[in-house]
Amino acid sequence: MPLLKAEPAGSVRSLEELFAIASAMEHEAAARYAEIAERMRREGNPALAEVFERLSADERGHLDNVVHWSQKTKGKHPDPALIRWQLPETFDDEGAATIDPRLLSAYRALSMAVRNEERAFAFWTYVAAHAQSAEVRQAAETMAHEELEHVSTLRRERRNAFHAQREQAGSDAQQSEDDAARLESRLADLLKSMAAQATHPEERVRLENFAEEARRHAEELERFSLPIPGPAAMRAALDDPLALAELLTDLYLAAGDSLQDEKELRQVQRLAGRAIARLAWLRADLPELRRD
């Protein structure tokens, strides 16, 4: 199950258990999106708050559907006590609850929602494949099909958000690949400086390796263009290696939706993979390094 961090710990034995699991997943997603929306409003980003509020409302609608299905089929609400094992993570806010709101966008919010729905689809596909009864298998297949429909809808909205973001940015979004290369070069400088100050040899080597990798990325980016973020996001990120790594990760993921040239697409997908790995390490270790 490549979309899931871990395979489910067991199989679903009854329709009542399936409803309990489905309601728990939808409830968590609705609550988490609502929490992020509240933070966006506190941080003065009402437009993005509305995106997350709508995502939360969508999940509440999905939850209502599960409750109605349970009542119609079994005559009662889903019972969370019937969940017998730890559910695998299908919701990931990807740092949206903690990072600088200036680095977020409707496109990024919808990309996160797409990936969450894809993980839910993978989960229900697994449940269907390991179902112990036809009733459970059919219900799980129905859930998987609904998650695919959600993915399709969110992907369309994400494409619209991407194009709206480029139009809003105007000429900034049309700047050359030199700007994207400059972001990687700036990250290389920041990481090199941190490496020189690192007290642990292993951490120093890791930072130096990331700095060298960022230099290589900068050189590669000189050969083709990528859409870049608006100047506000760039200003917020230029002096913070973690924020800059997040910004570059978003840049590569967004480019994957817009590039038509197959060779360039493969290049940017490889860059995205490396950027995601880099970001994961920096998120985990950079706060600790800064305290040393």
C-alpha positions in Angstrom: 0.0 0.0 0.0 2.4 2.8 -1.2 -0.1 5.6 -0.3 -0.4 4.4 3.3 2.4 4.7 5.9 1.5 1.3 7.1 -0.9 -1.5 6.2 -4.1 -1.8 8.3 -3.5 -4.0 11.4 -6.5 -6.2 10.7 -9.5 -7.0 8.5 -13.0 -5.6 8.8 -15.4 -8.3 10.0 -18.8 -6.6 9.9 -20.7 -3.8 8.2 -21.1 -2.2 11.6 -17.3 -2.1 12.1 -16.9 -0.6 8.6 -19.4 2.2 9.4 -17.5 2.9 12.7 -14.2 3.1 10.8 -15.6 5.3 8.0 -17.3 7.7 10.5 -14.0 8.0 12.5 -12.0 8.8 9.4 -14.5 11.4 8.2 -14.8 13.0 11.6 -11.0 13.3 12.0 -10.6 14.9 8.6 -13.5 17.4 9.2 -12.0 18.4 12.6 -8.4 18.7 11.3 -9.5 20.9 8.4 -11.6 23.1 10.7 -8.6 23.5 13.0 -6.4 24.7 10.1 -9.2 27.0 8.9 -9.4 28.6 12.4 -5.6 29.2 12.4 -5.7 30.8 9.0 -8.3 33.2 10.2 -6.3 34.0 13.3 -3.2 34.6 11.1 -5.1 37.0 8.9 -5.6 34.8 5.8 -9.5 34.7 5.4 -9.3 33.5 1.8 -7.4 30.4 2.7 -9.5 29.9 5.8 -12.5 29.6 3.5 -10.8 26.9 1.5 -10.2 24.8 4.6 -13.7 25.5 5.9 -15.1 24.2 2.7 -12.9 21.1 2.9 -14.2 20.6 6.5 -17.8 21.0 5.4 -17.3 18.5 2.6 -15.9 16.0 5.1 -18.9 16.6 7.4 -21.2 15.9 4.4 -19.3 12.6 3.9 -19.8 11.8 7.6 -23.5 12.5 7.4 -23.7 10.1 4.4 -22.0 7.4 6.4 -24.4 8.0 9.4 -27.4 7.8 7.1 -26.1 4.7 5.5 -25.6 3.0 8.9 -29.1 4.0 10.1 -30.7 2.8 6.9 -28.9 -0.5 6.8 -28.4 -1.4 10.5 -30.9 0.9 12.2 -28.3 2.8 14.3 -25.5 5.3 14.4 -21.9 4.1 13.8 -20.4 2.9 17.1 -16.7 3.8 17.6 -16.4 1.0 20.2 -16.5 -1.5 17.4 -13.1 -0.4 16.0 -10.8 -3.3 17.1 -7.4 -2.0 15.9 -5.4 1.1 15.3 -6.3 2.7 12.1 -3.5 3.6 9.7 -3.0 7.3 9.0 -5.0 8.5 6.1 -5.0 12.2 7.0 -1.8 14.3 6.9 -1.9 18.1 7.2 1.6 18.2 5.6 2.7 21.0 8.0 -0.2 23.3 7.2 -1.1 23.6 10.9 2.3 25.0 11.8 4.1 26.6 8.9 4.0 30.3 7.9 0.5 31.0 6.3 2.2 33.1 3.7 3.7 29.9 2.2 0.3 28.3 1.8 -2.1 28.7 -1.1 -5.4 27.3 -2.3 -3.4 25.1 -4.7 -1.4 23.6 -1.8 -4.4 23.1 0.4 -6.2 21.3 -2.4 -3.1 19.2 -3.2 -3.1 18.1 0.4 -6.8 17.2 0.3 -6.2 15.2 -3.0 -3.5 13.2 -1.3 -5.6 12.6 1.8 -8.5 11.3 -0.4 -6.0 9.1 -2.3 -4.9 7.5 1.0 -8.5 6.9 2.0 -9.1 5.2 -1.4 -6.0 3.0 -0.8 -7.4 2.1 2.6 -10.8 1.1 1.4 -9.3 -0.8 -1.5 -7.3 -2.8 1.0 -10.4 -3.4 3.2 -12.3 -4.7 0.1 -9.4 -7.0 -0.8 -9.3 -8.5 2.7 -13.0 -8.6 3.5 -14.3 -11.7 5.1 -17.8 -11.4 3.7 -19.4 -10.2 0.4 -21.4 -7.6 2.4 -18.3 -5.9 3.8 -16.4 -6.2 0.4 -19.2 -4.5 -1.5 -19.5 -1.7 1.1 -15.7 -1.1 1.0 -15.8 -1.0 -2.8 -18.5 1.6 -2.6 -16.4 3.6 -0.1 -13.4 3.3 -2.4 -15.4 4.4 -5.4 -16.7 7.5 -3.5 -13.2 8.4 -2.5 -12.1 8.3 -6.2 -15.0 10.6 -7.1 -13.7 13.0 -4.3 -10.2 12.8 -5.8 -11.5 13.6 -9.3 -13.5 16.7 -8.0 -10.6 18.0 -5.9 -8.1 17.5 -8.8 -10.4 19.7 -11.0 -10.5 22.3 -8.3 -6.7 22.1 -7.8 -6.2 22.8 -11.5 -8.4 25.8 -11.3 -6.6 27.0 -8.3 -3.2 26.6 -10.1 -4.3 28.7 -13.1 -5.9 31.3 -10.8 -2.7 31.5 -8.8 -0.6 32.1 -11.9 -3.0 34.7 -13.2 -3.0 36.5 -9.9 0.7 36.5 -9.7 0.8 38.1 -13.2 4.3 38.8 -14.4 5.9 37.3 -11.3 4.6 33.9 -12.3 6.2 34.3 -15.8 9.7 35.0 -14.6 12.5 32.8 -15.9 14.1 29.7 -14.6 16.8 31.9 -13.1 14.4 32.7 -10.2 13.8 29.0 -9.4 17.5 28.4 -9.6 18.1 31.3 -7.3 15.8 29.7 -4.7 17.9 26.5 -4.7 21.2 28.6 -4.6 19.9 30.5 -1.6 19.0 27.3 0.2 22.4 25.9 -0.6 24.0 29.0 1.0 21.8 28.7 4.1 22.5 25.0 4.6 26.2 25.5 4.0 26.3 28.1 6.7 24.4 25.9 9.1 26.8 23.0 8.3 29.8 25.2 9.3 28.1 25.8 12.7 26.9 22.2 13.3 28.5 20.6 16.4 27.7 17.0 15.4 29.8 15.5 12.6 26.9 13.5 11.1 24.6 16.5 11.0 27.4 18.6 9.5 27.9 16.0 6.7 24.2 15.7 6.1 23.8 19.5 5.8 26.8 19.8 3.5 25.3 17.0 1.3 22.0 18.8 1.1 23.8 22.1 0.2 25.7 20.4 -2.6 22.5 18.8 -3.8 20.8 22.2 -3.9 23.7 23.6 -6.0 23.1 20.7 -8.5 19.4 21.5 -8.5 20.1 25.2 -9.3 22.3 24.2 -12.2 19.6 21.8 -13.5 16.9 24.5 -13.2 18.8 26.7 -15.6 17.8 24.4 -18.4 14.0 24.8 -18.3 11.4 27.2 -16.8 9.1 26.6 -13.8 6.3 28.7 -12.5 7.5 30.6 -9.4 5.6 31.9 -6.4 4.6 35.5 -5.8 7.1 37.9 -4.2 5.4 37.8 -0.7 6.0 34.1 -0.3 9.6 34.4 -1.5 10.4 37.2 0.9 8.9 35.1 3.7 11.1 32.2 2.8 14.5 33.6 1.7 16.1 33.7 5.2 14.5 30.5 6.6 15.9 27.2 5.3 12.9 25.2 6.4 10.4 27.7 4.8 12.5 27.8 1.6 12.6 24.0 1.4 8.8 24.0 1.8 8.5 26.6 -0.9 10.7 24.7 -3.3 8.7 21.5 -2.7 5.5 23.2 -3.6 7.1 24.7 -6.7 8.1 21.2 -8.0 4.7 19.7 -7.1 2.9 22.5 -8.9 5.1 22.2 -11.9 4.2 18.6 -12.2 0.6 19.6 -13.0 1.6 22.1 -15.7 4.6 20.8 -17.7 3.8 19.2 -21.0 7.2 18.2 -22.1 7.8 14.5 -21.0 11.5 15.0 -20.4 11.0 18.1 -18.3 8.2 16.4 -16.4 10.5 13.5 -15.4 13.1 15.9 -14.3 10.8 17.9 -12.1 9.3 14.7 -10.7 12.8 13.6 -9.7 13.4 17.1 -8.2 10.1 16.8 -6.3 11.1 13.5 -4.8 14.4 14.8 -3.6 12.8 18.0 -2.3 10.2 16.0 -0.3 13.0 13.8 1.2 15.0 16.9 2.1 12.0 18.7 3.6 11.1 15.6 5.8 14.7 15.6 7.2 14.7 19.3 7.8 11.3 19.3 9.5 12.5 16.5 11.8 16.0 17.7 12.6 16.3 21.4 12.0 14.5 22.6 15.2 16.9 20.4 17.2 19.9 21.6 15.4 18.9 25.2 16.0 18.8 24.6 19.8 22.3 23.1 19.8 
